[in-house]
């Protein structure tokens, strides 16, 4: 057990650093002109009041305190402001006709962001920003102390025709800009190009029917972006309606082919599991796990948009199928509603504050539940009825961006130590070993649901910060509210706290990837998504197409065996030879008894000799 734990930690550290690291990090500084009105504490703050017919105006802080009053447009010199969020309140604000204008003052980082920090964000750079805007956004990410960022690409854009990658474009620029800023980039694909569809199988929006298309594409992409993109998810939320309607078996099979292609193109690339959605259906997760896909992902990637009381639920569900790999939560949020009466569809002041509070809680809870890298969704403006984003289109911040920067600084390199053992279930205190300002400390994140209550600690904090990262009075006794506070304690003070340990990391499951992949190919109309199963006609014999691929460089001799329920008859050819880069179709004959009603599992196991072992597990629902 001890050696396995060391192995897990070694993988986590290796994956966090990546064998190929991003550009060397230094302490970031704002760009000239301070895009988005983002400043560092200690800098002179100046803003331009727009000439839009404004009359009298006020600049107020997060608590509504007036800093400056004036009239008309022009440049306003505010001098040096403390860390915080500041907003322009002008004539017309009550009728919600004025474009929001805000200022963010961040605490400057005192040390480069650690290479192993779990603080990350989904930025969607290539899809959300022009090439001219990208350096600004990358700079804001570094000021916020982010380690990893998540980007987006479209397969159909990068490979418009078979075997031909597009010329250098926005995806390449995005990768270069973010890597050049010292950020580590995770990329994710969402689609299959039209040329790879097979209409007979209704594959639009789904995985390519011929997995050689996925293998070849990902091999070329990994080669193209080597040293720029350090991690790739081959698909996004494949178990959801919007992204293909796939079974757990199909997700595992696509993962295997994609992993082999990505590693062929760049052996040092971190290959993430094609991220599972927040739906976390037990049927899908079980179906996926039965296909033994764990040798084919370096990180287990997933999403959640759950309310906070459900975090232990998703934590347990995803840990159970993670095979002990590092867990990356690559999308998470609890978005706030837009104010539909506002011309610019900005959330109300109360909801802007709620967004900031929720962000801090999301990072604390996700780290505690075992996320080794948490990517908040989303940095840019996003949402029709809900607001997910932390930056407005002009880069000015919502309060949540200040919170993101507080997390990046105060929870840098955070590792969970546990939660404080308290009787009040509405009192939440989570402890971490972290490196705020480059110093190893015990860091607490604390809040109280419903009515405020006192938190009494056995030790005096070194410092206490509110949700924006503003320093407040450091005392052993604090009144907590639903707005979280961060307490920095001495490194050894964790031993003086009564902590309930965080959930245990699951055991590492051994396994080696095989170049032989086995695939079931049935049309989308046969899928029962909520059951992660294919419909099959009872009382008849059906021939299900099974494809066997050889992604290796040597011929493969494959011996096949089939396991199924005793009352069903399932048979397949016992052996087949496959040339390198080829696939062969074998019909799986299945006879289902007329009275069959329950979902059953059929497993194909492949002994591939020196090429290892492969498995395909499928669930069938008699109809």
Secondary structure as UniProt FT lines:
FT   HELIX           2..17
FT   TURN            32..33
FT   HELIX           35..37
FT   STRAND          38..40
FT   TURN            41..42
FT   STRAND          44..49
FT   STRAND          56..61
FT   TURN            62..63
FT   STRAND          66..71
FT   STRAND          74..80
FT   STRAND          84..90
FT   TURN            91..96
FT   STRAND          102..106
FT   TURN            115..116
FT   STRAND          119..122
FT   HELIX           125..128
FT   HELIX           131..143
FT   TURN            144..145
FT   STRAND          148..150
FT   HELIX           155..158
FT   TURN            162..163
FT   HELIX           170..180
FT   TURN            181..182
FT   STRAND          184..189
FT   HELIX           194..196
FT   HELIX           199..201
FT   TURN            204..205
FT   HELIX           211..224
FT   TURN            225..228
FT   STRAND          231..233
FT   TURN            238..239
FT   HELIX           241..243
FT   HELIX           248..265
FT   TURN            267..268
FT   STRAND          270..272
FT   STRAND          275..276
FT   TURN            278..279
FT   HELIX           282..290
FT   HELIX           294..296
FT   STRAND          299..304
FT   HELIX           308..310
FT   HELIX           311..320
FT   TURN            323..324
FT   STRAND          326..332
FT   STRAND          336..337
FT   TURN            340..341
FT   TURN            343..344
FT   HELIX           349..368
FT   TURN            369..370
FT   STRAND          371..377
FT   STRAND          386..387
FT   TURN            393..394
FT   HELIX           399..410
FT   TURN            411..413
FT   STRAND          415..420
FT   TURN            425..426
FT   STRAND          427..434
FT   HELIX           436..438
FT   STRAND          441..448
FT   STRAND          453..456
FT   STRAND          463..465
FT   TURN            467..468
FT   STRAND          471..472
FT   STRAND          477..480
FT   STRAND          485..489
FT   HELIX           491..496
FT   STRAND          499..500
FT   STRAND          516..520
FT   HELIX           524..526
FT   STRAND          527..528
FT   HELIX           529..531
FT   STRAND          533..536
FT   TURN            538..539
FT   STRAND          541..550
FT   STRAND          556..563
FT   TURN            566..567
FT   STRAND          569..571
FT   STRAND          575..578
FT   TURN            580..581
FT   STRAND          583..591
FT   TURN            594..595
FT   STRAND          600..607
FT   HELIX           609..611
FT   STRAND          613..622
//
